[in-house]
Amino acid sequence: MWVWALLPVVLAIGGSIGFWVVYAMAVANGSVNITEAFPYISTCGAYPPQSCIFGQVLNLGAFLGVVICYLKYQQLRDYGCNSYLNVVGLVFGLLCALGSSVVGNFQQYNQLETHMFGAFLAFGVGILYFWTQAILTYRVKPRHGGLWIGPLRFCLSACGLVLLVATIVLFNVGLDSESAYCEWALAMDLFLLFGLFAVDFWHVGSCSVHVQYSMTNQETLDIQASTQTLPL
């Protein structure tokens, strides 16, 4: 069902638009002054009223991220990929989503240490997640996307890693505007990587979660006996 492919598209487009709306509001109401320096994403979302939109965008994005990461994990497992790398990828994806929520809820000028930890999870662990997905692309039999999805995922993951390193290095040497440019590019790169999952989810028919009840052997035997049918 193609509707599953809409989840990563909504996350990618909605998150990108949400960030730029926050930027526009911050510039319009004077919360940031782009004539002095180009602002970081978190700087734009640090003051009300745009801080409310910033937090909501990240919280909704974190929720969609959890759903998408679990769906991708389940898809790879159903394709026969039962390696630990798939499990590690799921953990990285969930930590990335958690970091996004932390960034949205702990504002830069209120809880800086917690905010920076959330940014590390969202950006740093997020890049690790997509590197695992790039590797896992070649661990399963190609069933969608042809030969282009793997190289594109590798290239975007490599670009994300370069942008992450550039953001940190430029920040440490005091080039704040250049560091902010790289941070915005990194965020758009991550959104694009999430959006690429639409290719993987296009042919997903359904997804279900099963619950198994724990019971004694006698209870199991009683249930089996009660469900047996007599032969005609």
PyMOL commands that set and color helices and strands:
alter all, ss='L'
color gray80, all
select helices_A, chain A and resi 2-28+41-44+50-78+84-105+112-136+149-172+176-195+197-201+217-227
alter helices_A, ss='H'
color red, helices_A
deselect
rebuild
show_as cartoon
